[in-house]
Amino acid sequence: MRVVGLHRYPVKSLQGEDLVAAEIGARGIVGDRAFALRDLETGWVLTARRDPPLLFGFGRLEEDGRARVVLPDGTVTSDDAAISAWLGRSVALVAAPDAPSTYETLVDPEDERSEVVTWQGPAGSFHDSTRTQVSIVATGDLGEWDRRRFRPNVVVEGDTADHLVGHRVRLGTAVLSVVKQIDRCVMITRPQPGGIERDLDVYRRVRDERGTFLAVAALVEEPGRAAVGDELTVVG
């Protein structure tokens, strides 16, 4: 399966970066979900599940390892006051702590007024799950959908990536353990820049045709480096 896309999302729930090559560290692609916007009142990490406007900002990772936010008007900033003014709430741009962060989502992705549930993610990154460090999706799984709805790290050519679950795979010089399918939520229905509209039918189709699962999640066994054009191969 040939790699046709590599992506990282330096600031959780903001638009990410398309990469030609990527370093894969012990927690995933270096810089991926390394920063987030934290609500100063609740202490919870903001996500587009509850705050859809986040998807109209862009996260950028600077050479010094710090993050910047590109606001919808083109302003590039790391100033908390400027970011707070954009979102209309007091937030801080923070690096992932060595402790779990709290997230929230809707119980019913089709009802914005439904009950909200919370959970804790992993320490050291702002990934949603302790079992997701690198996400992989195949072009056949995406079909006509824009890959940005699903925010994958790796896109490979092929009918599906589902068969990788339970296997070790080599990605460039890194070795990953593919541990599960990824369960989808309201995030995939959210509007985004470039003409991606709010579309509840995306969730309904993934739910009805795929049992809510699309893409697979992997943990890093051996760090390394990967590039577009590399082959992803099963090694055990």
For each residue, the residues with C-beta under 8 A, 3 or more apart:
1: 138 156 157 158 161 231 232 233
2: 156 157 229 230 231 232
3: 6 154 155 156 171 172 226 227 228 229 230 231 232
4: 139 155 156 157 228
5: 18 147 152 154 155 228
6: 3 18 19 20 21 22 29 153 154 155 226 227 228
7: 16 17 18 19 147 151 152 153 154 155
8: 16 17 19 22 29 30 31 32 61 153
9: 12 13 14 15 16 17 32 33 59 151
10: 14 16 17 31 32 33 34 35 59 60 61 67
11: 14 35 36 37 57 59 67 69 93
12: 9 33 35 36 37 45 46 47 59 126
13: 9 36 37 46 47 48 49 51 54 55
14: 9 10 11 54 55 57 58 59 69
15: 9 55 56 57 58 59 148 192 193
16: 7 8 9 10 58 59 151
17: 7 8 9 10 59 60 61
18: 5 6 7
19: 6 7 8 22 29 228
20: 6 227 228
21: 6 225 226 227 228
22: 6 8 19 29 30 225 226 227
23: 29 30 223 225
24: 28 29 30 134 171 172 174 176 220 223 224 225 226
25: 28 29 30 220 223
26: 220 223
27: 122 124 125 127 133 220
28: 24 25 32 33 125 127 133 134 153 220
29: 6 8 19 22 23 24 25 32 134 153
30: 8 22 23 24 25 34
31: 8 10 34 61 65
32: 8 9 10 28 29 125 127 153
33: 9 10 12 28 36 96 125 126 127
34: 10 30 31 61 67 95 96 125 126
35: 10 11 12 59 67 93 94 95 96 126
36: 11 12 13 33 45 46 93 94 96 101 126
37: 11 12 13 45 46 54 83 87 91 92 93 94
38: 43 44 45 46 91 92 94 101
39: 42 43 44 45 46 89 90 91
40: 43 90 91 92
41: 89 90
42: 39
43: 38 39 40 102
44: 38 39 101 102 103 104 118
45: 12 36 37 38 39 101 102 103 121 126
46: 12 13 36 37 38 39 50 51 54 87 91
47: 12 13 50 51 54 103 104 105 187
48: 13 51 52 53 54 55 187 190
49: 13 103 104 105 106 185 186 187
50: 46 47 104 105 106 116
51: 13 46 47 48 54 87
52: 48 55 190 191 198
53: 48 56 57 86 87
54: 13 14 37 46 47 48 51 57 87
55: 13 14 15 48 52 190 191 192 193
56: 15 53 72 192 193
57: 11 14 15 53 54 69 70 71 72 86
58: 14 15 16 69 70
59: 9 10 11 12 14 15 16 17 35 67 68 69 70
60: 10 17 67 68 69 70 76
61: 8 10 17 31 34 65 66 67
62: 65 66 67 68
63:
64:
65: 31 61 62
66: 61 62 78
67: 10 11 34 35 59 60 61 62 78 93 95
68: 59 60 62 76 77 78
69: 11 14 57 58 59 60 76 77 78 83 93
70: 57 58 59 60 74 75 76
71: 57 74 75 76 77 82 83 86
72: 56 57 86
73:
74: 70 71
75: 70 71 82
76: 60 68 69 70 71
77: 68 69 71 82 83
78: 66 67 68 69 93
79: 82 83
80: 83 84 90 91 92 93
81: 84 85
82: 71 75 77 79 85 86
83: 37 69 71 77 79 80 86 87 91 93
84: 80 81 87 88 89 90 91
85: 81 82 88
86: 53 57 71 72 82 83
87: 37 46 51 53 54 83 84 91
88: 84 85
89: 39 41 84
90: 39 40 41 80 84
91: 37 38 39 40 46 80 83 84 87
92: 37 38 40 80
93: 11 35 36 37 67 69 78 80 83
94: 35 36 37 38 97
95: 34 35 67
96: 33 34 35 36 101 123 124 125 126
97: 94 101 123 124
98: 123 124
99: 123
100: 120 121 122 123
101: 36 38 44 45 96 97 120 121 126
102: 43 44 45 118 119 120 121
103: 44 45 47 49 118 119 120 121 128
104: 44 47 49 50 116 117 118
105: 47 49 50 116 117 185 186
106: 49 50 109 111 112 114 115 116 185 186
107: 114 115 116 117
108: 111 114 115
109: 106 185 186 189 200 203
110: 200 203 204
111: 106 108 114
112: 106
113:
114: 106 107 108 111
115: 106 107 108
116: 50 104 105 106 107
117: 104 105 107
118: 44 102 103 104
119: 102 103
120: 100 101 102 103
121: 45 100 101 102 103 125 126 127 128 129 130
122: 27 100 125 127 129 130
123: 96 97 98 99 100
124: 27 96 97 98
125: 27 28 32 33 34 96 121 122 133
126: 12 33 34 35 36 45 96 101 121
127: 27 28 32 33 121 122 130 132 133
128: 103 121 132
129: 121 122 132 217
130: 121 122 127
131: 179 180 217 219
132: 127 128 129 135 180 182 217 218
133: 27 28 125 127 176 217 218 219 220
134: 24 28 29 153 154 171 176 217 218 219 220
135: 132 150 151 152 153 154 182 215 216 217 218
136: 152 153 154 155 156 161 164 178 215 216 217 218 232
137: 141 142 147 150 152 154 155 156 161 214 215 216
138: 1 141 142 155 156 157 158 159 160 161
139: 4 142 155 156 157 158
140: 143 158 159 160
141: 137 138 159 160 161 162 214 215
142: 137 138 139 145 146 147 150 155
143: 140
144:
145: 142 149 150 202
146: 142 149 192 196
147: 5 7 137 142 150 152 155
148: 15 151 192 194 196
149: 145 146 187 188 189 190 192 196 202
150: 135 137 142 145 147 184 188 214 215
151: 7 9 16 135 148 187
152: 5 7 135 136 137 147 155 215
153: 6 7 8 28 29 32 134 135 136
154: 3 5 6 7 134 135 136 137 171 226 232
155: 3 4 5 6 7 136 137 138 139 142 147 152
156: 1 2 3 4 136 137 138 139 161 232
157: 1 2 4 138 139
158: 1 138 139 140 161
159: 138 140 141
160: 138 140 141 163
161: 1 136 137 138 141 156 158 164 178 215 216
162: 141 165 181 213 216
163: 160 167
164: 136 161 167 169 178 216 218 234
165: 162 178 179 180 181 216
166: 178 179
167: 163 164 177 178 234 235 236
168: 175 176 177 178 221 234 235 236
169: 164 175 176 177 178 218 232 233 234 235
170: 173 174 175 176 232 233 235
171: 3 24 134 154 174 175 176 224 226 230 232
172: 3 24 224 225 226 227 230
173: 170 222 224 225 226
174: 24 170 171 220 222 223 224 225 226
175: 168 169 170 171 220 221 222 224 235
176: 24 133 134 168 169 170 171 218 219 220 221
177: 167 168 169 218 219 220 221
178: 136 161 164 165 166 167 168 169 216 217 218
179: 131 165 166 217 218 219
180: 131 132 165 216 217
181: 162 165 213 214 215 216 217
182: 132 135 213 214 215 216 217
183: 212 213
184: 150 187 188 203 206 207 212 213 214
185: 49 105 106 109 188 203
186: 49 105 106 109 189 190 203
187: 47 48 49 149 151 184 190
188: 149 150 184 185 202 203 206 214
189: 109 149 186 198 199 200 202 203
190: 48 52 55 149 186 187 198
191: 52 55 196 197 198
192: 15 55 56 146 148 149 196
193: 15 55 56 196
194: 148
195:
196: 146 148 149 191 192 193 199
197: 191
198: 52 189 190 191
199: 189 196 202
200: 109 110 189 203 204
201: 204 205
202: 145 149 188 189 199 205 206
203: 109 110 184 185 186 188 189 200 206 207
204: 110 200 201 207 208
205: 201 202 208 209 210
206: 184 188 202 203 209 210 212 213 214
207: 184 203 204 210 211 212
208: 204 205
209: 205 206
210: 205 206 207 213 214
211: 207
212: 183 184 206 207
213: 162 181 182 183 184 206 210
214: 137 141 150 181 182 184 188 206 210
215: 135 136 137 141 150 152 161 181 182
216: 135 136 137 161 162 164 165 178 180 181 182
217: 129 131 132 133 134 135 136 178 179 180 181 182
218: 132 133 134 135 136 164 169 176 177 178 179
219: 131 133 134 176 177 179
220: 24 25 26 27 28 133 134 174 175 176 177 223
221: 168 175 176 177
222: 173 174 175
223: 23 24 25 26 174 220
224: 24 171 172 173 174 175
225: 21 22 23 24 172 173 174
226: 3 6 21 22 24 154 171 172 173 174 230
227: 3 6 20 21 22 172 230
228: 3 4 5 6 19 20 21
229: 2 3
230: 2 3 171 172 226 227
231: 1 2 3
232: 1 2 3 136 154 156 169 170 171
233: 1 169 170
234: 164 167 168 169
235: 167 168 169 170 175
236: 167 168
